[in-house]
């Protein structure tokens, strides 16, 4: 096991500014239970965090609604920017839980590479991170991995449907091979540096954008762009996701993470979240993402409606 080099370095620098950042989080997504109620978690006071992108916020709101339904008082601390920052918030007890991904756990938190990834990645991550006092609940079946996408018209014109075909095109057309990507993807070993190394090419230019702007800028500011495989904006912006034919990108199954001490104090959390996680398939999470990103609904409303429609809360 390699040391947590990236995460350890980030944690020191991020810790000082964490409290200020968290103070500003949570208001935009709505929600938060000020009173608590009856149920398995009656009397519990818990805080739920998330990363800054839509899917993470929706998952956090689903969690918050479910915990409130069980009687907990829940503080909304969603929308924390950056994987390292939200993980530090969990470790420093500024939040009690958030959803993370197995690929992020394996590479960024635990300091491994994208090579020799265990067949049961969740089990490996959960076992290793337990030594850090962090519990990973059973993952949902959806896999929200990184991908590279192009406009469908570009894919059809140049007959590019795989990353290997893209690599060949990029080598021959560096001037037409810009990539739009967010800061985190640009700097992650399981992101831009790793995929360029795995396929043996370099994009002509990297255009750094906020993640939410990338989908509309593929075909405008750049020919290629970073996307999440379960993002509904792939469809709404008529993008083609390139097949990762060398299987570089690591599995990214979502799972609720929390400190083991929190789980020991409130073991009902695992029981409450189990049927909810099981219901979150690729199709379901993509649809929920689309309700926010394409239809303009609020994450809290989307979470409540889905949980009630599925009979997962009373």
Secondary structure, 3 states (H helix, E strand, C coil): CCCCHHHHHHHHHHHHHHHHHHHCCCHHHCCCCCCCCCCCCCCCEEEEECCCCHHHHHHHHHHHHHHHHCCCEEEEECCCCCHHHHHHHHHCCCCCEEEEEHHHHHHHHCCCCCCCCCCCHHHHHHHHHHCCCEEECCCCCCECCEEEEEEHHHHHHHCCCEHHHHHHHHHHCHHHCEEEECHHHHHCCCCHHHHHHHHCCCCCEEEECCHHHHHHHECCCECEEEEECCCCHHHHCCEEECECCCCCCCCCEEEEEEEHHHHHHCCHHHHHHHHHHHHCCHHHHHHHHHHHHCCCCCHHHHHHHHHHHCCCCC
